[in-house]
Amino acid sequence: MEDNGRIHGIPIRVEVTTDTSLEQYSKEPPAGIFLVQEISDDLERVINFGKLHKIIVFSPFEGDVEAGVLGGIHISERMLPYINQRTLDASGIKIKPFFLRVSKHYED
């Protein structure tokens, strides 16, 4: 665990885990989950955890947004945020309109 300061007075804490069950976070869920390696076997579990606890799951890996991850990166002639609209709607997370306007949306 690493102390990384504050945003709007809220402390930022970064933790690294390989436990994709995320059971240790059930009572106090994180603000976001950022995948740093592909977890194809447990991806659905992490996506469902994010929806249930209204937290953003972000993955830079190809195909993860289409699989249900809320956010990723779309690279074309320029880099854009990539949003799974169905996951966003199911999670109840509110994202600023500007971010949504500049994002590429995946709608299955």
Residue pairs with C-beta under 8 A, 6 or more apart in sequence:
1 13
1 14
1 15
2 13
2 14
3 11
3 12
3 13
4 12
4 13
4 14
5 11
5 12
6 12
15 30
17 24
20 39
20 42
20 45
20 46
21 42
21 45
22 33
22 45
22 46
22 49
25 49
25 53
29 49
29 53
29 55
30 55
31 55
31 56
32 55
32 56
32 57
32 58
33 46
33 49
33 50
33 55
33 56
33 57
33 58
34 58
34 59
35 46
35 57
35 58
35 59
35 60
35 61
35 64
35 69
38 61
38 64
39 46
43 64
43 67
43 68
43 69
44 67
44 68
46 57
46 69
47 57
47 67
47 68
47 69
47 70
47 87
49 55
49 57
50 56
50 57
50 69
50 70
50 87
50 91
51 87
51 90
51 91
54 91
54 92
54 93
55 91
55 93
56 70
56 71
56 91
56 93
57 69
57 70
57 71
57 87
58 69
58 70
58 71
58 72
59 65
59 69
59 71
59 72
60 72
60 73
61 72
64 72
65 71
65 72
65 82
65 83
65 84
65 106
66 84
66 106
66 108
68 84
68 86
68 87
69 84
69 87
70 83
70 84
70 87
70 88
70 91
70 93
71 81
71 82
71 83
71 84
72 81
72 82
73 79
73 80
73 81
73 82
74 80
74 81
74 82
74 103
74 104
80 102
80 103
80 104
81 99
81 102
81 103
81 104
82 103
82 104
82 105
82 106
83 95
83 100
83 103
83 104
83 105
83 106
84 106
84 108
85 105
85 106
85 107
86 107
86 108
88 95
